[in-house]
Amino acid sequence: MYQRGNLVSLAAGILGKSRPEDLSTLNDAERRMLSRNLKGLQITVVHRGESGSKKRFKVCPTIFLSEMQIVGLSTDPAAAIHFEEDPDEAKGTGGKKKISLVDYFYVKVSPILNYLI
C-alpha cells in the first residue's frame, strides 16, 4: 500500500532518487524494479478539459477523474511511442491518424506536461 500522492514522486522514491527529473535516465535494472513495484497499482488520473470518456468522473465543469490500473512500463521514451488515434478523436481527418504520445497529451490533455520522461 502506497500513500496518496504524485505518481512521479512515488516512482522516484521507490528508486531512491531525490528528484523526479532523475527518472529520465533509468537503466534496465531500475526500470524492472519500478515495473515490479507499480504493476497492478490502481491510480486516479486528473484530466482538465472536456470529458470525452464515459470512464471519467466529473469533479467540476473542467476537471475529470479517471480510475486506471498500471499494467507495465515501456522501455521506449514517451516521444518515441506512436499509436493510431481513434477516428472520432481525429475529427475531420477521414480515418485513423498516427500520433505520438507526447503530441496526443499536448493536444488532448494539456499543453504543459509536468514531466516528460
OpenMM code with the backbone's topology and positions (N, CA, C; nanometers):
from openmm import Vec3, app, unit

residues = "MET TYR GLN ARG GLY ASN LEU VAL SER LEU ALA ALA GLY ILE LEU GLY LYS SER ARG PRO GLU ASP LEU SER THR LEU ASN ASP ALA GLU ARG ARG MET LEU SER ARG ASN LEU LYS GLY LEU GLN ILE THR VAL VAL HIS ARG GLY GLU SER GLY SER LYS LYS ARG PHE LYS VAL CYS PRO THR ILE PHE LEU SER GLU MET GLN ILE VAL GLY LEU SER THR ASP PRO ALA ALA ALA ILE HIS PHE GLU GLU ASP PRO ASP GLU ALA LYS GLY THR GLY GLY LYS LYS LYS ILE SER LEU VAL ASP TYR PHE TYR VAL LYS VAL SER PRO ILE LEU ASN TYR LEU ILE".split()
positions = [
    Vec3(0.0839, -0.1181, 0.0000),
    Vec3(0.0000, 0.0000, 0.0000),
    Vec3(0.0886, 0.1247, 0.0000),
    Vec3(0.0597, 0.2144, -0.0914),
    Vec3(0.1348, 0.3392, -0.1007),
    Vec3(0.0485, 0.4546, -0.0533),
    Vec3(0.1129, 0.5582, -0.0054),
    Vec3(0.0404, 0.6781, 0.0351),
    Vec3(-0.0083, 0.7526, -0.0880),
    Vec3(-0.1141, 0.8268, -0.0686),
    Vec3(-0.1702, 0.9099, -0.1742),
    Vec3(-0.0685, 1.0171, -0.2131),
    Vec3(-0.0573, 1.0448, -0.3426),
    Vec3(0.0347, 1.1490, -0.3868),
    Vec3(0.0653, 1.1390, -0.5344),
    Vec3(0.1640, 1.2120, -0.5765),
    Vec3(0.2067, 1.2203, -0.7152),
    Vec3(0.2795, 1.0918, -0.7553),
    Vec3(0.2375, 1.0307, -0.8657),
    Vec3(0.2962, 0.9043, -0.9111),
    Vec3(0.4438, 0.9183, -0.9464),
    Vec3(0.4820, 1.0302, -1.0067),
    Vec3(0.6221, 1.0505, -1.0451),
    Vec3(0.7104, 1.0592, -0.9211),
    Vec3(0.6637, 1.1284, -0.8186),
    Vec3(0.7397, 1.1374, -0.6929),
    Vec3(0.7486, 1.0007, -0.6255),
    Vec3(0.6402, 0.9231, -0.6316),
    Vec3(0.6409, 0.7879, -0.5766),
    Vec3(0.7459, 0.7028, -0.6474),
    Vec3(0.7495, 0.7103, -0.7809),
    Vec3(0.8472, 0.6330, -0.8580),
    Vec3(0.9898, 0.6721, -0.8213),
    Vec3(1.0138, 0.8011, -0.8064),
    Vec3(1.1474, 0.8468, -0.7663),
    Vec3(1.1835, 0.7904, -0.6292),
    Vec3(1.0877, 0.7922, -0.5365),
    Vec3(1.1120, 0.7390, -0.4025),
    Vec3(1.1417, 0.5902, -0.4024),
    Vec3(1.0702, 0.5136, -0.4839),
    Vec3(1.0929, 0.3689, -0.4934),
    Vec3(1.2364, 0.3408, -0.5345),
    Vec3(1.2896, 0.4232, -0.6247),
    Vec3(1.4253, 0.4028, -0.6744),
    Vec3(1.5306, 0.4757, -0.5912),
    Vec3(1.4874, 0.5452, -0.4858),
    Vec3(1.5824, 0.6169, -0.4011),
    Vec3(1.6410, 0.7404, -0.4682),
    Vec3(1.5677, 0.7958, -0.5624),
    Vec3(1.6148, 0.9165, -0.6315),
    Vec3(1.5553, 1.0382, -0.5609),
    Vec3(1.6333, 1.1432, -0.5514),
    Vec3(1.5895, 1.2604, -0.4763),
    Vec3(1.4983, 1.3524, -0.5564),
    Vec3(1.5077, 1.3465, -0.6898),
    Vec3(1.4269, 1.4359, -0.7737),
    Vec3(1.3558, 1.3565, -0.8822),
    Vec3(1.2304, 1.3897, -0.9110),
    Vec3(1.1598, 1.3208, -1.0192),
    Vec3(1.2316, 1.3327, -1.1539),
    Vec3(1.3040, 1.4410, -1.1755),
    Vec3(1.3769, 1.4601, -1.3012),
    Vec3(1.4811, 1.3509, -1.3230),
    Vec3(1.5272, 1.2880, -1.2144),
    Vec3(1.6272, 1.1820, -1.2256),
    Vec3(1.5721, 1.0554, -1.2901),
    Vec3(1.4395, 1.0493, -1.3085),
    Vec3(1.3784, 0.9325, -1.3713),
    Vec3(1.3973, 0.9303, -1.5226),
    Vec3(1.4495, 1.0378, -1.5791),
    Vec3(1.4635, 1.0445, -1.7252),
    Vec3(1.5743, 0.9536, -1.7772),
    Vec3(1.6599, 0.9047, -1.6900),
    Vec3(1.7690, 0.8168, -1.7330),
    Vec3(1.7703, 0.6902, -1.6473),
    Vec3(1.6756, 0.6007, -1.6716),
    Vec3(1.6690, 0.4751, -1.5975),
    Vec3(1.7456, 0.3660, -1.6713),
    Vec3(1.8213, 0.2868, -1.5966),
    Vec3(1.8832, 0.1696, -1.6584),
    Vec3(1.7831, 0.0539, -1.6525),
    Vec3(1.8149, -0.0586, -1.7144),
    Vec3(1.7205, -0.1708, -1.7208),
    Vec3(1.6830, -0.2243, -1.5831),
    Vec3(1.7787, -0.2324, -1.4919),
    Vec3(1.7509, -0.2840, -1.3572),
    Vec3(1.6536, -0.1914, -1.2836),
    Vec3(1.6717, -0.0602, -1.2974),
    Vec3(1.5815, 0.0349, -1.2330),
    Vec3(1.4415, 0.0269, -1.2936),
    Vec3(1.4332, 0.0139, -1.4246),
    Vec3(1.3032, 0.0030, -1.4910),
    Vec3(1.2298, -0.1227, -1.4470),
    Vec3(1.3024, -0.2355, -1.4347),
    Vec3(1.2406, -0.3603, -1.3879),
    Vec3(1.1921, -0.3461, -1.2443),
    Vec3(1.2725, -0.2832, -1.1583),
    Vec3(1.2334, -0.2643, -1.0185),
    Vec3(1.1070, -0.1782, -1.0089),
    Vec3(1.1056, -0.0724, -1.0860),
    Vec3(0.9902, 0.0170, -1.0870),
    Vec3(0.8669, -0.0560, -1.1390),
    Vec3(0.8835, -0.1329, -1.2440),
    Vec3(0.7722, -0.2086, -1.3016),
    Vec3(0.7155, -0.3078, -1.2003),
    Vec3(0.8027, -0.3798, -1.1301),
    Vec3(0.7571, -0.4750, -1.0280),
    Vec3(0.6788, -0.4051, -0.9177),
    Vec3(0.7214, -0.2868, -0.8779),
    Vec3(0.6563, -0.2154, -0.7682),
    Vec3(0.5264, -0.1458, -0.8091),
    Vec3(0.5153, -0.1071, -0.9349),
    Vec3(0.3975, -0.0309, -0.9779),
    Vec3(0.2920, -0.1142, -1.0501),
    Vec3(0.3305, -0.2287, -1.1054),
    Vec3(0.2364, -0.3109, -1.1816),
    Vec3(0.1180, -0.3503, -1.0934),
    Vec3(-0.0020, -0.3265, -1.1464),
    Vec3(-0.1239, -0.3593, -1.0734),
    Vec3(-0.1750, -0.2476, -0.9843),
    Vec3(-0.0971, -0.1427, -0.9686),
    Vec3(-0.1361, -0.0308, -0.8831),
    Vec3(-0.2549, 0.0437, -0.9426),
    Vec3(-0.3569, 0.0681, -0.8622),
    Vec3(-0.4734, 0.1453, -0.9043),
    Vec3(-0.4413, 0.2928, -0.8848),
    Vec3(-0.4618, 0.3733, -0.9891),
    Vec3(-0.4327, 0.5160, -0.9804),
    Vec3(-0.5530, 0.5967, -1.0280),
    Vec3(-0.5582, 0.7213, -0.9869),
    Vec3(-0.6596, 0.8150, -1.0331),
    Vec3(-0.5879, 0.9236, -1.1110),
    Vec3(-0.6315, 0.9458, -1.2355),
    Vec3(-0.5701, 1.0457, -1.3218),
    Vec3(-0.6629, 1.1657, -1.3300),
    Vec3(-0.6062, 1.2856, -1.3128),
    Vec3(-0.6831, 1.4089, -1.3218),
    Vec3(-0.6734, 1.4623, -1.4638),
    Vec3(-0.7891, 1.4880, -1.5249),
    Vec3(-0.7962, 1.5432, -1.6605),
    Vec3(-0.8589, 1.6809, -1.6526),
    Vec3(-0.8100, 1.7704, -1.7333),
    Vec3(-0.8707, 1.9024, -1.7430),
    Vec3(-0.9238, 1.9200, -1.8843),
    Vec3(-1.0402, 1.9777, -1.8975),
    Vec3(-1.0986, 1.9987, -2.0299),
    Vec3(-1.2264, 1.9212, -2.0458),
    Vec3(-1.2552, 1.8764, -2.1675),
    Vec3(-1.3789, 1.8047, -2.1967),
    Vec3(-1.3728, 1.6621, -2.1447),
    Vec3(-1.4884, 1.6080, -2.1131),
    Vec3(-1.4970, 1.4724, -2.0594),
    Vec3(-1.4465, 1.3700, -2.1598),
    Vec3(-1.5125, 1.3556, -2.2729),
    Vec3(-1.4657, 1.2674, -2.3789),
    Vec3(-1.4692, 1.1191, -2.3498),
    Vec3(-1.4937, 1.0767, -2.2271),
    Vec3(-1.4927, 0.9353, -2.1933),
    Vec3(-1.5975, 0.9066, -2.0873),
    Vec3(-1.6629, 0.7916, -2.1004),
    Vec3(-1.7632, 0.7522, -2.0012),
    Vec3(-1.6977, 0.7037, -1.8730),
    Vec3(-1.5684, 0.6805, -1.8763),
    Vec3(-1.4974, 0.6295, -1.7592),
    Vec3(-1.4534, 0.7406, -1.6635),
    Vec3(-1.4821, 0.8653, -1.6985),
    Vec3(-1.4379, 0.9778, -1.6166),
    Vec3(-1.5475, 1.0226, -1.5215),
    Vec3(-1.5066, 1.0710, -1.4052),
    Vec3(-1.5985, 1.1247, -1.3066),
    Vec3(-1.5824, 1.2756, -1.3041),
    Vec3(-1.6914, 1.3469, -1.3188),
    Vec3(-1.6855, 1.4928, -1.3234),
    Vec3(-1.6717, 1.5475, -1.1815),
    Vec3(-1.5681, 1.6288, -1.1590),
    Vec3(-1.5439, 1.6902, -1.0293),
    Vec3(-1.5994, 1.8317, -1.0300),
    Vec3(-1.5746, 1.9038, -1.1361),
    Vec3(-1.6294, 2.0375, -1.1579),
    Vec3(-1.6377, 2.0561, -1.3089),
    Vec3(-1.6855, 2.1695, -1.3599),
    Vec3(-1.7051, 2.1809, -1.5052),
    Vec3(-1.5834, 2.1502, -1.5924),
    Vec3(-1.4616, 2.1682, -1.5420),
    Vec3(-1.3449, 2.1457, -1.6274),
    Vec3(-1.2467, 2.0424, -1.5731),
    Vec3(-1.2803, 1.9719, -1.4664),
    Vec3(-1.1885, 1.8718, -1.4102),
    Vec3(-1.2600, 1.7374, -1.4010),
    Vec3(-1.1944, 1.6331, -1.4531),
    Vec3(-1.2488, 1.4986, -1.4528),
    Vec3(-1.1438, 1.4027, -1.3961),
    Vec3(-1.1906, 1.2948, -1.3345),
    Vec3(-1.1014, 1.1935, -1.2797),
    Vec3(-1.1261, 1.0617, -1.3506),
    Vec3(-1.0199, 0.9879, -1.3802),
    Vec3(-1.0304, 0.8543, -1.4389),
    Vec3(-0.9574, 0.7563, -1.3486),
    Vec3(-1.0211, 0.6433, -1.3222),
    Vec3(-0.9583, 0.5362, -1.2459),
    Vec3(-0.8875, 0.4445, -1.3443),
    Vec3(-0.7612, 0.4154, -1.3184),
    Vec3(-0.6826, 0.3304, -1.4083),
    Vec3(-0.5947, 0.2358, -1.3271),
    Vec3(-0.5437, 0.1347, -1.3958),
    Vec3(-0.4516, 0.0400, -1.3337),
    Vec3(-0.3254, 0.0338, -1.4179),
    Vec3(-0.2104, 0.0375, -1.3526),
    Vec3(-0.0826, 0.0274, -1.4226),
    Vec3(-0.0616, -0.1183, -1.4618),
    Vec3(-0.0380, -0.1424, -1.5914),
    Vec3(-0.0174, -0.2790, -1.6399),
    Vec3(0.1286, -0.3067, -1.6725),
    Vec3(0.2113, -0.2029, -1.6788),
    Vec3(0.3529, -0.2211, -1.7065),
    Vec3(0.4167, -0.0908, -1.7491),
    Vec3(0.5459, -0.0961, -1.7717),
    Vec3(0.6212, 0.0210, -1.8155),
    Vec3(0.6864, -0.0083, -1.9496),
    Vec3(0.6901, 0.0909, -2.0337),
    Vec3(0.7531, 0.0768, -2.1645),
    Vec3(0.9036, 0.1024, -2.1526),
    Vec3(0.9782, 0.0377, -2.2386),
    Vec3(1.1221, 0.0649, -2.2445),
    Vec3(1.1499, 0.1860, -2.3330),
    Vec3(1.0491, 0.2290, -2.4086),
    Vec3(1.0651, 0.3422, -2.5003),
    Vec3(1.0327, 0.4745, -2.4309),
    Vec3(1.1030, 0.5812, -2.4666),
    Vec3(1.0666, 0.7130, -2.4140),
    Vec3(0.9325, 0.7568, -2.4723),
    Vec3(0.8608, 0.8436, -2.4019),
    Vec3(0.7280, 0.8888, -2.4448),
    Vec3(0.7297, 0.9467, -2.5857),
    Vec3(0.8354, 1.0168, -2.6219),
    Vec3(0.8435, 1.0797, -2.7544),
    Vec3(0.8544, 0.9757, -2.8670),
    Vec3(0.8957, 0.8536, -2.8351),
    Vec3(0.9131, 0.7506, -2.9377),
    Vec3(0.7903, 0.6611, -2.9519),
    Vec3(0.6906, 0.6783, -2.8660),
    Vec3(0.5705, 0.5945, -2.8705),
    Vec3(0.4665, 0.6608, -2.9603),
    Vec3(0.4214, 0.5868, -3.0606),
    Vec3(0.3188, 0.6355, -3.1534),
    Vec3(0.2031, 0.5360, -3.1559),
    Vec3(0.0841, 0.5844, -3.1844),
    Vec3(-0.0321, 0.4987, -3.1975),
    Vec3(-0.1287, 0.5626, -3.2964),
    Vec3(-0.2273, 0.4837, -3.3404),
    Vec3(-0.3275, 0.5374, -3.4309),
    Vec3(-0.4417, 0.5926, -3.3481),
    Vec3(-0.4695, 0.7200, -3.3689),
    Vec3(-0.5752, 0.7879, -3.2960),
    Vec3(-0.7106, 0.7427, -3.3500),
    Vec3(-0.8053, 0.7248, -3.2608),
    Vec3(-0.9408, 0.6862, -3.2965),
    Vec3(-1.0002, 0.7883, -3.3930),
    Vec3(-1.0687, 0.7435, -3.4992),
    Vec3(-1.1258, 0.8386, -3.5958),
    Vec3(-1.2183, 0.9414, -3.5312),
    Vec3(-1.2895, 0.9048, -3.4249),
    Vec3(-1.3773, 1.0005, -3.3568),
    Vec3(-1.2968, 1.1141, -3.2951),
    Vec3(-1.1750, 1.0838, -3.2511),
    Vec3(-1.0914, 1.1864, -3.1897),
    Vec3(-1.0126, 1.2644, -3.2939),
    Vec3(-0.9830, 1.2018, -3.4067),
    Vec3(-0.9102, 1.2697, -3.5145),
    Vec3(-1.0123, 1.3358, -3.6059),
    Vec3(-1.0879, 1.4259, -3.5512),
    Vec3(-1.2008, 1.4889, -3.6207),
    Vec3(-1.1582, 1.5474, -3.7548),
    Vec3(-1.2367, 1.5138, -3.8563),
    Vec3(-1.2151, 1.5719, -3.9875),
    Vec3(-1.1015, 1.5104, -4.0670),
    Vec3(-1.0349, 1.4075, -4.0149),
    Vec3(-0.9224, 1.3501, -4.0882),
    Vec3(-0.9673, 1.2392, -4.1821),
    Vec3(-1.0921, 1.1908, -4.1660),
    Vec3(-1.1421, 1.0868, -4.2543),
    Vec3(-1.0875, 0.9489, -4.2220),
    Vec3(-1.0261, 0.9296, -4.1106),
    Vec3(-0.9747, 0.7987, -4.0727),
    Vec3(-0.8741, 0.8100, -3.9612),
    Vec3(-0.8106, 0.6972, -3.9343),
    Vec3(-0.7127, 0.6950, -3.8259),
    Vec3(-0.5900, 0.7756, -3.8627),
    Vec3(-0.5322, 0.8369, -3.7623),
    Vec3(-0.4145, 0.9206, -3.7824),
    Vec3(-0.3075, 0.8773, -3.6821),
    Vec3(-0.1862, 0.8606, -3.7274),
    Vec3(-0.0765, 0.8227, -3.6384),
    Vec3(-0.0306, 0.9464, -3.5616),
    Vec3(-0.0185, 0.9315, -3.4290),
    Vec3(0.0185, 1.0444, -3.3432),
    Vec3(0.1130, 0.9948, -3.2343),
    Vec3(0.2060, 1.0798, -3.1927),
    Vec3(0.2973, 1.0406, -3.0847),
    Vec3(0.2271, 1.0611, -2.9505),
    Vec3(0.2709, 0.9890, -2.8513),
    Vec3(0.2145, 1.0022, -2.7172),
    Vec3(0.2291, 1.1453, -2.6661),
    Vec3(0.3445, 1.2059, -2.6894),
    Vec3(0.3692, 1.3432, -2.6451),
    Vec3(0.2741, 1.4403, -2.7144),
    Vec3(0.2572, 1.4263, -2.8458),
    Vec3(0.1662, 1.5149, -2.9197),
    Vec3(0.0219, 1.4959, -2.8738),
    Vec3(-0.0175, 1.3701, -2.8481),
    Vec3(-0.1531, 1.3433, -2.8018),
    Vec3(-0.1802, 1.4176, -2.6706),
    Vec3(-0.0882, 1.4051, -2.5753),
    Vec3(-0.1074, 1.4727, -2.4473),
    Vec3(-0.1050, 1.6242, -2.4632),
    Vec3(-0.0220, 1.6736, -2.5519),
    Vec3(-0.0147, 1.8178, -2.5750),
    Vec3(-0.1479, 1.8708, -2.6281),
    Vec3(-0.2069, 1.7978, -2.7233),
    Vec3(-0.3308, 1.8429, -2.7867),
    Vec3(-0.4538, 1.8107, -2.7015),
    Vec3(-0.4610, 1.6903, -2.6482),
    Vec3(-0.5826, 1.6438, -2.5817),
    Vec3(-0.5894, 1.6733, -2.4330),
    Vec3(-0.4773, 1.6746, -2.3656),
    Vec3(-0.4796, 1.6863, -2.2204),
    Vec3(-0.4337, 1.8246, -2.1746),
    Vec3(-0.3119, 1.8606, -2.2070),
    Vec3(-0.2608, 1.9894, -2.1613),
    Vec3(-0.1358, 2.0250, -2.2401),
    Vec3(-0.1227, 2.1531, -2.2791),
    Vec3(-0.0002, 2.1921, -2.3477),
    Vec3(0.1199, 2.1933, -2.2538),
    Vec3(0.0956, 2.1791, -2.1247),
    Vec3(0.2055, 2.1795, -2.0274),
    Vec3(0.2081, 2.0451, -1.9548),
    Vec3(0.3116, 1.9654, -1.9822),
    Vec3(0.3329, 1.8412, -1.9103),
    Vec3(0.4350, 1.8671, -1.7999),
    Vec3(0.4015, 1.8259, -1.6790),
    Vec3(0.4957, 1.8475, -1.5688),
    Vec3(0.6235, 1.7673, -1.5871),
    Vec3(0.6093, 1.6440, -1.6352),
    Vec3(0.7250, 1.5575, -1.6513),
    Vec3(0.7151, 1.4880, -1.7858),
    Vec3(0.8179, 1.4952, -1.8633),
    Vec3(0.8260, 1.4231, -1.9905),
    Vec3(0.9381, 1.3228, -1.9759),
    Vec3(0.9019, 1.2033, -1.9374),
    Vec3(1.0016, 1.1008, -1.9072),
    Vec3(0.9999, 0.9949, -2.0145),
] * unit.nanometer
topology = app.Topology()
chain = topology.addChain("A")
for resn in residues:
    res = topology.addResidue(resn, chain)
    for name in ("N", "CA", "C"):
        topology.addAtom(name, app.Element.getBySymbol(name[0]), res)
